Amino acid sequence: MSRVRLVDLGGEPVRKCDVEIYQQYFPANCIFVNSLASNEAGLYRTYFIDKGTSISDDVVPAGYEVRDKEICLLDEHGNNVESDQVGEIVIRSRYLSPGYWRNPELTAKVFKQDTQDPLKRIYHTGDLGLRRPDGCLSYIGRKDFRTKIRGIRVELEEVESAIVRHPSVQEAVVIDRRDGESEDSRLITYLVVKPERNLASTELRAFLKGELPDYMLPSSYVFLEALPLTPNGKVDRKAILHNYPVVALKQPYVAPRNSVESQLATIWETIFKLQPIGIHDNFLDLGETLC
């Protein structure tokens, strides 16, 4: 590690804790680079960090402009947003992918001709960003990682950032799950605990109450040995959604001991659409994020 001169990360949000690891363990002449890029557009933002760089936010900025890649931030109606507002990251350039092979529908959806310059095209990334007063871009997350809880807009990656601030959490992903045909959203956390650490869902929930408003608190926590990854190394959210069960926020599970407790547990599992529910689970804790 003493000979490493460059650490270049991209593809997933880079967090403050990643920079702290670099500043603690890598040599003084090593440079840390956070890059924002895609297969469709190549590199379009970079942010350089050295040993003296101070990161104030939990997520490291995506950086400043790259030559021949103009960034626009657009709202849901295609209008430019103000510098302090979140919008979809849209790239204007001569140097973009021609489209998706044998997928003209998707190509037409995300690639547009630039009406101001016939040599340029426009690519809608599906990513959300915020431009700082100095022009630096902050990566907020994916458009499809944004949901509404009780009518209030929630960024899933903001919830994930709060979860990984717990000292025992190694990594976490938050999924928005809907119950059947209902429009009610439930935030489910899938997380990996650091080696030789123990963490109960009730302890994590108590921690998050000091980090997030009540409507952003996940309703369930699923502990995994590792998060599933796609072939290119990103978290496979689809695999999580389809392959891992949802379990209730609960104390260590204790099964019903008689017919009355069994009937009550069955009723609760039906109401909350969570199972199993044990005799020590709290009705109000189970329901406060689902109502």
Secondary structure, 3 states (H helix, E strand, C coil): CCCCCEEEEECCCCEHHHHHHHHHHCCCCCEEEEEEEECCCEEEEEEEECCCCCCCCCECCCEEEECCEEEEEECCCCCECCCCCEEEEEEEECCCCCCCCCCHHHHHHHEEECCCCCCCEEEEEEEEEEECCCCCEEEEEEHHHEEEECCEEEEHHHHHHHHHCCCCEEEEEEEEEECCCCCCEEEEEEEEECCCCCCCHHHHHHHHCCCCCHHHCCCEEEECCCCCECCCCCECHHHHHHHCCCCCCCCCCCCCCCHHHHHHHHHHHHHHCCCCCCCCCCHHHHHCCCC
